C-alpha cells in the first residue's frame, strides 16, 4: 500500500517565523510535489523535484523554498511566514509519468 | 495551454439516484487523466488513471470513461458515504511531470 506522510496535520505559526513542512514517501518515487489548496482556487503547484537535490519551480513559488537531500524526503520551507500563506499544504509523490499519490495534508494557520 | 474544466461545481443527489460528473480537457497530447476523491480536511485519494480514448475503469459504484475531449465519472446507486469532492486532473505530453487539476465537483448524497 502506497504511503505519503506529512509531519503535521495542523500547524499554527506567527508572522515572520520560519516554517518547515516535511513530507516522506515510502514508494521509492523519483518525483515529489508540494501544492497548496485554497477554496475557489483549487490545487496550485508550488515546487516539485524529480531527483535528489533537484528542484523545479511550480506556478506559485514566491515566498517558498524546498529541500530534497534524500529520495524519500521533500521539505517545504516558508522563510518568513505571512498571513496569506495560511492554507492547506499537500505533498505528493509519483514515478516518472505516472499517478501522483497524496499525503493527508497540513493545515497551516499564520497569525 | 493545458486546461481542465469540471462540471457541475456541486451536485446533490438522493441515495440510489445515479448520475455523472464531467471533466472536459484541452491538452497537447494526453499522457494520462486522473480521478481523485477528496474528503473535507484530507488529501486527495487516488481513484483511476485513464490513458487513451475508449478506456474505462470501475471501482465499486464508480466508473470512469474517457474520450478525446472529456471524461465522465459515473456514479451508480450512490450511498451517503460517496459524498465528497471529486477532482479530475490531466497530464500532457509537453508538461514533464506536472499535472493540471480541475476545480472539482462537490457531491452530496442525501439518505
Interface residues (C-beta under 8 A of the other chain):
Chain A: X4 X31 X33 X40 X42 X43 X45 X48 X50 X58 X88 X90 X94 X96 X97 X98 X99 X100 X101 X102 X103 X104 X105 X107
Chain B: X31 X32 X34 X36 X41 X42 X43 X44 X45 X46 X49 X87 X89 X91 X96 X97 X98 X99 X101 X102 X103 X104
